[in-house]
Amino acid sequence: MARNELRPVVKLRSTVGTGYTYVTRKNRRNDPERLELRKFDPVAGRHVVFREER
């Protein structure tokens, strides 16, 4: 089954500069702008903001 481009795979990169990334999928119809989530960064050892990378 082919993947739909409505839910593309996006990379979330840490904003504190550790280089740690999460990979997830998002719905382009509901979230057309860049995604921002607060997640745990194991390199920094705390929760930080992760932003969508293009």
BAKE-10992 format. One record per residue: z, y, x of N, C-alpha, C, O in turn. Coordinates in steps of 0.05 Angstrom, whole numbers. Layout:
<sites>
+--------+--------+--------+--------+--------+--------+--------+--------+--------+--------+--------+--------+
!    npz !    npy !    npx !   capz !   capy !   capx !    cpz !    cpy !    cpx !    opz !    opy !    opx !
+--------+--------+--------+--------+--------+--------+--------+--------+--------+--------+--------+--------+
!      Z !      Y !      X !      Z !      Y !      X !      Z !      Y !      X !      Z !      Y !      X !
...
+--------+--------+--------+--------+--------+--------+--------+--------+--------+--------+--------+--------+
</sites>
This chain:
<sites>
+--------+--------+--------+--------+--------+--------+--------+--------+--------+--------+--------+--------+
!    npz !    npy !    npx !   capz !   capy !   capx !    cpz !    cpy !    cpx !    opz !    opy !    opx !
+--------+--------+--------+--------+--------+--------+--------+--------+--------+--------+--------+--------+
!      0 !    -24 !     17 !      0 !      0 !      0 !      0 !     25 !     18 !     16 !     27 !     37 !
!    -17 !     43 !     12 !    -20 !     67 !     28 !      3 !     87 !     23 !     14 !     88 !      1 !
!     11 !    101 !     44 !     32 !    121 !     42 !     21 !    146 !     28 !     -2 !    153 !     32 !
!     38 !    158 !     11 !     30 !    182 !     -3 !     37 !    207 !     13 !     59 !    208 !     24 !
!     20 !    226 !     13 !     26 !    251 !     28 !     44 !    270 !     13 !     51 !    291 !     23 !
!     52 !    262 !    -11 !     72 !    278 !    -26 !    100 !    275 !    -13 !    116 !    294 !    -14 !
!    105 !    252 !      0 !    131 !    248 !     13 !    126 !    242 !     43 !    128 !    219 !     51 !
!    119 !    262 !     59 !    114 !    257 !     87 !    139 !    252 !    104 !    161 !    260 !     96 !
!    135 !    239 !    126 !    157 !    234 !    145 !    161 !    260 !    161 !    142 !    272 !    171 !
!    186 !    270 !    163 !    192 !    294 !    178 !    214 !    289 !    198 !    230 !    271 !    195 !
!    213 !    304 !    220 !    233 !    302 !    241 !    252 !    325 !    238 !    244 !    348 !    235 !
!    278 !    319 !    239 !    299 !    340 !    238 !    311 !    342 !    266 !    322 !    323 !    276 !
!    309 !    366 !    278 !    319 !    370 !    305 !    344 !    387 !    305 !    346 !    406 !    289 !
!    363 !    380 !    322 !    389 !    394 !    323 !    384 !    423 !    332 !    368 !    428 !    349 !
!    400 !    442 !    320 !    397 !    470 !    327 !    415 !    478 !    351 !    413 !    501 !    361 !
!    432 !    460 !    361 !    449 !    467 !    383 !    436 !    461 !    410 !    448 !    465 !    431 !
!    411 !    450 !    410 !    396 !    446 !    434 !    402 !    420 !    449 !    397 !    418 !    473 !
!    413 !    400 !    436 !    419 !    375 !    449 !    394 !    357 !    450 !    393 !    338 !    466 !
!    374 !    363 !    433 !    350 !    347 !    432 !    352 !    323 !    414 !    333 !    307 !    412 !
!    374 !    319 !    400 !    378 !    297 !    382 !    362 !    301 !    357 !    362 !    324 !    346 !
!    349 !    280 !    346 !    333 !    283 !    322 !    340 !    261 !    302 !    348 !    239 !    309 !
!    336 !    267 !    277 !    336 !    248 !    255 !    308 !    247 !    243 !    294 !    267 !    244 !
!    300 !    224 !    232 !    275 !    221 !    219 !    280 !    214 !    190 !    295 !    196 !    184 !
!    267 !    229 !    172 !    271 !    224 !    143 !    245 !    231 !    128 !    225 !    239 !    141 !
!    246 !    227 !    102 !    223 !    234 !     85 !    231 !    256 !     66 !    255 !    257 !     58 !
!    213 !    273 !     58 !    220 !    294 !     39 !    198 !    296 !     18 !    175 !    288 !     23 !
!    205 !    307 !     -5 !    186 !    311 !    -26 !    175 !    340 !    -24 !    189 !    359 !    -27 !
!    149 !    342 !    -18 !    136 !    368 !    -15 !    136 !    384 !    -40 !    136 !    409 !    -39 !
!    135 !    371 !    -63 !    134 !    386 !    -88 !    161 !    400 !    -94 !    161 !    423 !   -103 !
!    183 !    387 !    -87 !    210 !    399 !    -92 !    219 !    417 !    -69 !    234 !    436 !    -74 !
!    211 !    411 !    -44 !    220 !    426 !    -21 !    195 !    434 !     -4 !    190 !    422 !     17 !
!    180 !    454 !    -13 !    157 !    462 !      3 !    163 !    476 !     29 !    147 !    475 !     48 !
!    186 !    489 !     31 !    194 !    502 !     56 !    207 !    482 !     75 !    212 !    459 !     68 !
!    214 !    491 !     99 !    226 !    474 !    119 !    254 !    465 !    110 !    269 !    480 !     99 !
!    259 !    440 !    115 !    284 !    427 !    106 !    306 !    434 !    126 !    302 !    433 !    151 !
!    331 !    440 !    117 !    354 !    445 !    134 !    377 !    428 !    123 !    384 !    431 !     99 !
!    388 !    410 !    139 !    410 !    393 !    131 !    432 !    395 !    152 !    427 !    398 !    176 !
!    457 !    392 !    143 !    480 !    392 !    161 !    487 !    363 !    166 !    496 !    349 !    148 !
!    483 !    353 !    191 !    487 !    326 !    197 !    503 !    323 !    223 !    506 !    343 !    238 !
!    512 !    299 !    230 !    528 !    295 !    254 !    509 !    292 !    278 !    490 !    277 !    278 !
!    516 !    307 !    299 !    502 !    305 !    325 !    520 !    290 !    344 !    540 !    301 !    353 !
!    514 !    265 !    351 !    532 !    250 !    369 !    533 !    261 !    397 !    553 !    256 !    411 !
!    513 !    275 !    406 !    513 !    287 !    433 !    533 !    310 !    434 !    548 !    313 !    453 !
!    532 !    327 !    413 !    551 !    350 !    411 !    578 !    341 !    401 !    598 !    354 !    407 !
!    579 !    319 !    387 !    605 !    308 !    377 !    615 !    323 !    352 !    639 !    322 !    347 !
!    597 !    335 !    337 !    606 !    350 !    313 !    582 !    352 !    294 !    560 !    346 !    301 !
!    588 !    362 !    269 !    567 !    367 !    250 !    553 !    394 !    256 !    567 !    414 !    260 !
!    527 !    394 !    256 !    511 !    418 !    261 !    488 !    419 !    242 !    483 !    399 !    227 !
!    474 !    441 !    241 !    450 !    444 !    224 !    426 !    432 !    238 !    422 !    437 !    262 !
!    411 !    416 !    224 !    386 !    404 !    234 !    364 !    417 !    218 !    365 !    418 !    193 !
!    343 !    426 !    231 !    320 !    438 !    218 !    295 !    421 !    221 !    291 !    407 !    241 !
!    278 !    423 !    201 !    253 !    408 !    202 !    235 !    418 !    224 !    232 !    443 !    227 !
!    223 !    400 !    238 !    205 !    407 !    260 !    176 !    400 !    252 !    172 !    379 !    239 !
!    157 !    417 !    258 !    129 !    410 !    251 !    113 !    405 !    275 !     89 !    399 !    273 !
+--------+--------+--------+--------+--------+--------+--------+--------+--------+--------+--------+--------+
</sites>
